[in-house]
């Protein structure tokens, strides 16, 4: 039988694990740093509102909760502590930025479904001009990977792309027993805060392509990985070509991307 929280069934195909620890919820919400008067606090997958309630308590009408599960949407729209118009039946991954208020920073918050957490981060990066911060619950290994420094075996594509535009901090670990149903892994809360220096000069699509090609064959040297990916490496610094992808810092990946012609 499916486990329930507040009468709402947790659906396995949606990756739902409802948080049931108020202390953890409040601690996560209090970790948000960059909110301003015109900010949009965008919560992904609120479920039965464990995070939504302290979010509304702190940020009021600035909170917009996005949920694909109709049972959860119905529950939240009837909750006395949030206005019905603050609950939207919507999929964040399919949402267009134009569907939100035309101005104001976007802060993404959530107890993210583990099966789409990487996709959420890529979408967040797509909105990087307005997205000033993300505070969310991930599988512990994923959260640690995002924060990994170059040289680490867990350092990868998202580590490079996220750290190019944001400061990444692993905040705290959350055990399985505070969820209904409990996941089989530990969770970790991650905070991303937008860097203050301008990144307007960065061609994100090109950097993303170079990074993916480099890590898709991470055991190869960059010379072989980039050539296999069909990239022109004639202008690449020879000091880079003998290294593997995990050995380059995000700053060095920018230099690498700038030395490779855009196709």
C-alpha positions in Angstrom: 0.0 0.0 0.0 1.3 3.5 -0.9 2.4 5.5 2.1 0.5 8.7 2.8 1.3 12.1 4.3 -1.7 14.2 5.3 -3.9 11.8 3.3 -1.9 12.3 0.1 -0.4 9.2 -1.5 3.4 9.3 -2.3 3.7 8.3 -6.0 6.7 6.3 -6.9 6.7 7.3 -10.5 7.0 11.0 -9.4 9.8 10.2 -7.0 7.8 11.6 -4.1 9.3 11.4 -0.6 7.4 13.8 1.6 9.5 15.6 4.2 7.9 15.2 7.7 10.5 17.0 9.9 9.6 20.6 10.6 13.1 21.4 11.9 14.7 20.3 8.7 12.2 22.3 6.6 12.7 25.5 8.6 16.5 25.0 8.5 16.4 24.7 4.7 14.1 27.8 4.3 16.3 29.8 6.6 19.3 29.0 4.4 17.9 31.3 1.6 20.1 34.4 1.5 19.4 36.5 -1.6 15.6 37.2 -1.4 14.5 40.8 -2.1 11.1 42.5 -2.1 10.5 41.6 -5.8 11.9 38.1 -5.7 9.9 35.1 -6.8 10.3 32.1 -4.5 9.7 29.2 -6.9 9.1 25.9 -5.0 9.4 22.7 -7.1 7.3 19.7 -6.0 5.8 21.0 -2.8 3.9 17.8 -2.1 2.0 18.3 1.1 3.7 21.6 1.9 6.4 20.7 4.4 8.7 23.4 2.9 5.9 25.5 1.5 4.5 26.4 4.9 7.7 27.9 6.3 8.4 29.5 2.9 5.0 31.3 3.1 5.6 32.2 6.7 8.9 33.9 5.7 8.2 35.2 2.3 4.4 35.5 2.0 2.9 36.1 -1.4 6.3 35.9 -3.1 6.0 32.1 -3.0 4.8 30.2 -6.0 4.5 26.4 -5.6 4.7 24.2 -8.7 3.3 20.7 -8.5 2.5 18.0 -11.2 0.6 15.7 -8.8 -3.1 16.7 -8.9 -3.7 15.2 -5.4 -1.1 17.4 -3.9 -2.4 20.4 -5.8 -5.9 19.9 -4.4 -4.5 19.5 -0.9 -2.4 22.7 -1.1 -5.2 24.8 -2.7 -7.4 23.9 0.3 -4.7 24.6 2.9 -5.5 27.6 5.1 -2.0 29.0 5.2 -1.5 29.6 1.4 -3.5 31.4 -1.1 -4.9 29.2 -3.9 -3.3 31.3 -6.6 0.1 30.6 -5.2 -0.3 26.9 -6.1 0.2 26.1 -9.8 -0.4 22.8 -11.5 2.7 22.8 -13.6 5.9 21.0 -14.6 9.0 23.1 -13.9 10.9 21.4 -16.7 8.2 22.4 -19.2 7.6 25.9 -17.7 8.6 28.9 -19.7 10.2 31.9 -18.0 7.5 34.1 -19.7 4.8 32.3 -17.6 6.3 34.0 -14.5 6.1 37.6 -13.5 8.2 39.6 -16.0 10.5 41.1 -13.4 12.2 40.1 -10.2 14.9 37.6 -9.3 14.0 33.9 -9.3 15.0 31.7 -6.3 14.4 28.0 -6.8 13.6 25.9 -3.7 12.5 22.4 -3.2 12.8 18.8 -2.0 13.6 17.7 -5.5 12.6 14.4 -7.0 15.9 12.6 -7.3 15.1 11.2 -10.8 14.9 14.7 -12.3 17.3 16.7 -10.1 20.0 17.0 -12.7 17.4 18.2 -15.3 16.2 20.8 -12.7 19.8 22.1 -12.4 20.2 22.4 -16.2 16.9 24.3 -16.4 18.0 26.6 -13.5 21.2 27.3 -15.5 19.1 28.1 -18.6 17.4 30.8 -16.5 20.7 32.0 -15.0 20.2 35.7 -15.9 17.3 35.9 -13.4 18.0 32.9 -11.2 20.0 34.3 -8.2 19.8 31.4 -5.9 18.8 27.7 -5.4 18.4 26.0 -2.1 17.3 22.4 -2.4 17.3 18.8 -1.3 19.2 16.3 -3.5 20.5 12.8 -3.2 23.6 13.3 -1.0 26.0 12.1 -3.7 24.6 14.5 -6.3 24.8 17.5 -4.0 28.4 16.6 -3.1 29.2 16.1 -6.8 28.0 19.6 -7.7 30.3 21.1 -5.1 33.3 18.9 -6.0 36.6 20.6 -6.9 38.5 19.7 -10.0 40.8 16.7 -9.5 38.1 14.8 -7.8 36.6 11.6 -9.3 33.1 13.0 -8.7 33.8 16.3 -10.5 31.8 16.4 -13.7 29.7 18.3 -16.2 27.3 19.9 -13.7 30.2 20.7 -11.3 31.9 22.8 -14.1 28.7 24.5 -15.4 27.2 25.3 -12.0 30.5 26.6 -10.5 31.1 28.8 -13.5 28.0 30.9 -12.6 27.3 30.1 -8.9 29.0 29.6 -5.6 28.1 26.0 -4.6 27.9 25.1 -0.9 26.9 21.7 0.7 25.0 22.8 3.7 23.8 19.7 5.7 22.9 16.0 5.4 19.4 14.7 5.9 18.7 11.1 7.0 16.1 8.9 5.3 13.8 8.5 8.3 12.5 12.1 8.1 10.7 11.3 4.8 7.5 9.4 4.0 8.3 7.0 2.5 12.0 7.0 3.5 14.4 6.9 0.5 17.1 4.3 0.4 19.8 6.9 0.4 20.8 9.9 2.4 19.9 13.4 1.2 21.9 16.6 1.2 20.9 20.3 1.1 22.8 22.4 -1.5 22.9 26.2 -1.9 23.8 27.9 -5.1 24.3 31.7 -5.0 24.9 33.7 -8.1 28.4 35.1 -8.5 28.7 38.9 -8.4 31.1 39.2 -11.3 29.6 39.5 -14.8 29.3 36.4 -16.8 27.6 38.1 -19.8 30.7 37.4 -22.0 30.3 33.6 -21.6 28.8 31.6 -24.4 26.9 29.1 -22.3 25.8 26.8 -25.1 29.4 26.5 -26.4 30.8 25.9 -22.9 28.2 23.3 -22.2 29.0 21.5 -25.5 32.8 21.5 -24.8 32.3 20.3 -21.2 30.0 17.5 -22.3 32.4 16.3 -25.0 35.3 16.4 -22.6 33.6 14.4 -19.8 31.8 11.9 -22.1 35.2 10.2 -22.5 36.7 11.3 -19.2 39.3 8.5 -19.2 40.9 9.9 -22.3 43.2 12.9 -22.5 41.5 16.1 -23.7 43.4 15.8 -27.0 41.7 12.4 -27.8 38.3 13.2 -26.2 37.9 16.6 -28.1 39.1 15.1 -31.4 36.6 12.2 -31.0 33.9 14.8 -30.4 34.7 16.4 -33.8 36.1 19.6 -32.3 38.9 21.7 -33.8 41.8 21.7 -31.3 44.4 23.5 -33.4 44.3 26.6 -31.1 44.0 24.8 -27.8 46.8 25.3 -25.3 49.0 22.2 -25.5 49.3 22.2 -21.7 45.6 21.3 -21.7 45.7 18.6 -24.3 47.6 16.1 -22.2 45.2 16.5 -19.2 41.9 14.7 -18.5 38.6 16.7 -18.1 38.5 16.3 -14.3 41.9 18.1 -14.0 40.6 21.4 -15.4 39.0 24.0 -13.1 35.8 25.8 -14.3 38.0 28.8 -15.2 40.3 26.6 -17.3 37.2 25.1 -19.0 36.3 28.7 -20.0 39.7 29.2 -21.5 39.4 25.9 -23.3 36.0 26.8 -24.7 37.3 30.2 -25.9 40.1 28.5 -27.8 37.8 26.2 -29.7 35.9 27.6 -32.7 32.1 27.6 -32.4 30.4 25.4 -35.0 
